[in-house]
Amino acid sequence: MIKTEARTVYWTVTVYDRYGSVHRSTALHASAAVHHHEFWSSKPSTARVGFTEHTLVQASALATFADLPGSGERTPLPGLPAGAFEVKRFFRFARVLEDGSLTGHGPAVLCTGDDVRYFYEWTVQTQGHAHAVHVDVSTLRILDITLTHYTRDVQLHDLPDDFTTSLVGGLESEGLGWISSHEKAGPCLRVPLADASEITISGTPADEHKDGSGCAEAAPGEWLAVWVGAGDGAVEVYRSPRRIRTRAADTAALTAAVIKYARQHGGAPVLRDEPRQSRA
């Protein structure tokens, strides 16, 4: 089954005061979470400030009418993965573009098979109306979407700095996904590509030794990006220069190098059309 994944990461800051009250701010970027910590930790009434990292993983796969839950049936949920807080499953329609890629069409959430069938029939029946959203119904495909919510408590030092946030923002602006990985050699980012390879981004290693995880040993203040092929191949995409520029300029150069190399390997994985099975 063809499937793609997209990840969103945000943070919640929880402030515990000395009088037993609890205040939470959520859906924050890392830099905003740091600012909240700086503000509240300086207050005499604050007893403790805690952080929770939230990761939303949205997996999308093509489905057919035959795959949908039956009439009157609820949509069955997959098992809750290890470490997950919640899992949801729903459907939506997508329209096939000329290059075979898919773009969303209609409601963003269709909860049941009945909802999917109703919207499809309604779309077919209203095509002749003057004010209808006209679409070639033969180009419509069903997406089966699973949304998994992971949470974990973290410390202030676990939050990404402004430069990592800038890097991630640059990748996301190009449609590139990323996975935060915590290996023995230290934290790194994995950027999956369309040809099943990936780019790992981490700190520059003190030597060339690696622990087999694909991530180099972290060295604060420097960057290393390595392309790892589907086999055993690996190519260095970027390494911070010896005479390092400003951290901002170094991060910008890293981002540009990763984006350029990613484009050469098809960019981010994209869910594309496949031969359609007949409607049940």
C-alpha positions as CSV (number, residue, x, y, z in Angstrom):
1,M,0.0,0.0,0.0
2,I,1.3,3.4,-0.9
3,K,1.6,5.7,2.1
4,T,3.1,9.0,3.1
5,E,3.7,10.6,6.5
6,A,3.7,14.2,7.7
7,R,4.8,15.3,11.1
8,T,4.0,18.4,13.2
9,V,5.8,19.1,16.5
10,Y,4.7,21.7,19.1
11,W,5.1,22.2,22.8
12,T,3.0,22.8,25.9
13,V,4.4,24.9,28.8
14,T,2.9,24.1,32.2
15,V,3.4,26.6,35.1
16,Y,2.9,25.4,38.6
17,D,2.6,28.1,41.2
18,R,3.2,28.0,44.9
19,Y,-0.5,28.2,45.7
20,G,-1.5,25.0,43.8
21,S,-2.7,26.6,40.6
22,V,-1.7,25.3,37.2
23,H,-1.5,27.3,34.0
24,R,-0.9,25.8,30.5
25,S,0.0,27.4,27.2
26,T,0.0,25.0,24.2
27,A,0.6,24.8,20.4
28,L,3.8,26.8,20.9
29,H,6.9,26.8,18.8
30,A,10.1,26.0,20.6
31,S,11.3,29.6,20.8
32,A,7.9,30.7,22.3
33,A,8.2,27.9,24.8
34,V,11.6,29.2,25.9
35,H,10.2,32.8,26.2
36,H,7.4,31.5,28.4
37,H,10.0,29.7,30.6
38,E,12.0,32.9,30.9
39,F,8.9,34.9,31.8
40,W,7.4,32.6,34.4
41,S,10.5,31.2,36.0
42,S,11.4,34.7,37.2
43,K,8.1,35.1,39.0
44,P,8.4,34.6,42.8
45,S,5.1,32.8,42.8
46,T,6.3,30.1,40.3
47,A,7.2,26.8,41.9
48,R,8.1,24.9,38.7
49,V,7.8,25.1,34.9
50,G,7.4,21.9,32.8
51,F,7.4,21.2,29.1
52,T,5.6,18.6,27.1
53,E,6.5,17.8,23.5
54,H,3.7,16.9,21.1
55,T,4.3,15.1,17.8
56,L,1.4,14.6,15.4
57,V,2.1,12.0,12.7
58,Q,-0.4,12.0,9.9
59,A,-0.2,8.9,7.6
60,S,-2.2,8.9,4.4
61,A,-2.9,6.0,2.1
62,L,-5.0,5.5,-1.0
63,A,-8.2,3.5,-0.4
64,T,-11.2,2.3,-2.5
65,F,-14.9,2.2,-1.8
66,A,-14.5,-1.5,-1.1
67,D,-12.0,-0.7,1.7
68,L,-14.5,1.5,3.6
69,P,-16.5,0.5,6.7
70,G,-20.0,-0.8,5.8
71,S,-23.2,1.0,6.1
72,G,-23.9,2.1,9.7
73,E,-20.5,0.9,10.9
74,R,-18.0,3.0,12.9
75,T,-14.5,3.4,11.5
76,P,-12.2,0.9,13.2
77,L,-9.1,2.4,14.8
78,P,-5.6,0.9,14.5
79,G,-3.9,-0.3,17.7
80,L,-2.4,2.5,19.8
81,P,1.4,2.5,19.0
82,A,3.9,2.4,21.8
83,G,4.4,5.8,23.4
84,A,1.3,7.2,21.6
85,F,-1.3,9.3,23.5
86,E,-4.2,9.0,21.0
87,V,-4.9,7.8,17.5
88,K,-7.7,8.9,15.1
89,R,-8.7,7.7,11.7
90,F,-10.8,9.4,9.1
91,F,-11.2,9.8,5.3
92,R,-11.2,12.6,2.7
93,F,-11.2,12.9,-1.0
94,A,-8.3,14.0,-3.2
95,R,-8.2,15.0,-6.8
96,V,-5.6,13.7,-9.3
97,L,-3.5,16.4,-10.9
98,E,-1.9,16.2,-14.4
99,D,1.4,15.0,-13.0
100,G,-0.3,12.2,-11.0
101,S,0.0,13.9,-7.6
102,L,-3.0,14.5,-5.4
103,T,-4.6,17.6,-3.9
104,G,-7.3,17.7,-1.3
105,H,-10.9,18.1,-2.3
106,G,-14.0,18.6,-0.3
107,P,-14.3,18.3,3.5
108,A,-11.0,17.8,5.4
109,V,-12.6,15.1,7.6
110,L,-15.1,12.4,6.7
111,C,-15.6,10.2,9.8
112,T,-17.3,7.1,8.4
113,G,-17.7,5.1,5.2
114,D,-21.3,6.5,5.0
115,D,-19.9,10.1,5.1
116,V,-17.6,9.2,2.1
117,R,-20.3,7.6,0.1
118,Y,-22.8,10.4,0.8
119,F,-20.3,13.1,-0.3
120,Y,-19.4,11.2,-3.4
121,E,-23.0,10.8,-4.5
122,W,-23.8,14.4,-3.6
123,T,-20.9,15.5,-5.8
124,V,-22.1,13.4,-8.7
125,Q,-25.7,14.6,-8.5
126,T,-24.8,18.3,-8.2
127,Q,-22.4,18.5,-11.2
128,G,-25.2,19.9,-13.4
129,H,-26.1,22.7,-11.0
130,A,-24.9,26.2,-11.9
131,H,-23.4,26.9,-8.4
132,A,-21.8,23.5,-7.9
133,V,-18.0,23.0,-7.5
134,H,-17.4,21.3,-10.9
135,V,-15.0,18.5,-10.9
136,D,-14.2,15.4,-13.0
137,V,-15.4,12.7,-10.6
138,S,-13.2,10.2,-12.4
139,T,-10.2,12.0,-10.9
140,L,-11.4,11.7,-7.3
141,R,-9.6,9.3,-5.0
142,I,-10.2,8.3,-1.4
143,L,-7.5,8.9,1.3
144,D,-7.5,6.8,4.4
145,I,-5.8,9.0,7.0
146,T,-4.5,8.0,10.5
147,L,-3.5,10.7,12.9
148,T,-1.3,9.6,15.8
149,H,-0.6,11.9,18.7
150,Y,2.6,11.3,20.7
151,T,3.6,13.1,23.9
152,R,6.6,13.1,26.1
153,D,7.8,15.3,29.0
154,V,11.0,17.1,28.2
155,Q,13.4,19.5,29.9
156,L,14.4,23.0,28.8
157,H,17.7,21.8,27.3
158,D,15.7,19.4,25.1
159,L,14.0,22.2,23.1
160,P,15.6,23.0,19.7
161,D,17.4,26.3,19.5
162,D,16.5,29.1,17.2
163,F,18.9,27.9,14.5
164,T,17.4,24.4,14.5
165,T,13.9,26.0,14.3
166,S,15.1,28.0,11.3
167,L,16.4,24.9,9.7
168,V,13.2,23.0,10.2
169,G,11.2,26.0,8.9
170,G,13.3,26.1,5.8
171,L,12.8,22.4,5.1
172,E,9.0,22.6,5.7
173,S,8.7,25.6,3.3
174,E,10.0,23.3,0.6
175,G,7.6,20.6,1.5
176,L,10.3,18.4,3.1
177,G,9.3,16.4,6.1
178,W,11.6,15.5,9.0
179,I,11.9,13.1,11.9
180,S,13.6,13.9,15.1
181,S,15.8,11.0,16.1
182,H,17.5,10.4,19.5
183,E,20.4,8.0,18.9
184,K,23.3,7.0,21.0
185,A,25.5,9.4,19.1
186,G,23.1,12.3,19.9
187,P,20.0,13.9,18.4
188,C,19.7,14.3,14.7
189,L,17.1,15.0,12.1
190,R,16.2,12.6,9.3
191,V,14.7,14.0,6.1
192,P,13.1,11.2,4.0
193,L,13.1,11.6,0.2
194,A,11.0,10.3,-2.6
195,D,13.5,7.7,-3.8
196,A,13.5,6.0,-0.4
197,S,16.8,7.5,0.6
198,E,17.2,10.1,3.4
199,I,19.4,12.9,4.6
200,T,20.5,12.9,8.2
201,I,21.5,16.2,9.8
202,S,23.5,16.4,13.1
203,G,26.5,17.9,14.7
204,T,29.9,17.5,13.2
205,P,31.7,14.5,14.6
206,A,34.9,14.8,16.5
207,D,36.2,11.9,14.4
208,E,34.8,9.8,11.6
209,H,33.5,7.1,14.0
210,K,29.8,6.4,13.9
211,D,27.7,4.1,16.0
212,G,25.9,2.5,13.1
213,S,22.7,4.6,13.6
214,G,23.5,6.9,10.7
215,C,23.9,9.9,12.9
216,A,27.3,11.4,13.7
217,E,28.4,12.4,17.3
218,A,27.0,15.8,18.0
219,A,29.4,18.8,18.4
220,P,27.5,21.9,19.4
221,G,27.7,24.9,17.1
222,E,28.5,22.9,13.9
223,W,26.5,21.0,11.3
224,L,26.9,17.8,9.3
225,A,24.4,16.5,6.7
226,V,24.8,13.1,5.1
227,W,22.8,11.5,2.3
228,V,22.1,7.8,3.0
229,G,21.0,5.7,0.1
230,A,18.6,2.7,0.1
231,G,21.7,0.5,0.1
232,D,25.0,1.2,1.9
233,G,25.9,4.3,0.0
234,A,26.5,7.6,1.8
235,V,27.5,11.1,0.6
236,E,28.4,14.1,2.7
237,V,26.0,16.9,1.7
238,Y,27.2,19.6,4.0
239,R,29.8,20.2,6.7
240,S,30.4,23.4,8.6
241,P,33.6,25.1,7.4
242,R,36.6,25.2,9.7
243,R,36.5,29.0,9.8
244,I,32.9,29.0,10.8
245,R,30.8,32.0,9.8
246,T,28.0,33.2,12.1
247,R,25.7,30.4,13.2
248,A,22.8,32.0,11.2
249,A,24.8,32.0,8.0
250,D,26.1,28.5,8.6
251,T,22.5,27.3,9.1
252,A,21.3,29.1,6.0
253,A,24.1,27.4,4.0
254,L,23.2,24.0,5.4
255,T,19.5,24.5,4.6
256,A,20.3,25.5,1.0
257,A,22.6,22.5,0.5
258,V,20.0,20.0,1.9
259,I,17.2,21.5,-0.2
260,K,19.3,21.3,-3.4
261,Y,20.3,17.7,-2.7
262,A,16.8,16.7,-1.8
263,R,15.5,18.1,-5.2
264,Q,18.0,15.9,-7.0
265,H,16.4,12.9,-5.3
266,G,12.8,13.7,-6.0
267,G,12.1,15.9,-3.0
268,A,9.7,14.7,-0.3
269,P,7.7,11.5,-0.7
270,V,4.5,12.4,-2.4
271,L,1.3,10.3,-2.5
272,R,0.5,9.7,-6.2
273,D,-2.3,8.1,-8.1
274,E,-2.3,4.3,-8.8
275,P,-4.7,2.2,-10.9
276,R,-8.2,2.6,-9.4
277,Q,-10.2,-0.3,-8.5
278,S,-13.9,-0.4,-9.5
279,R,-16.4,1.2,-7.1
280,A,-18.2,-1.4,-4.9
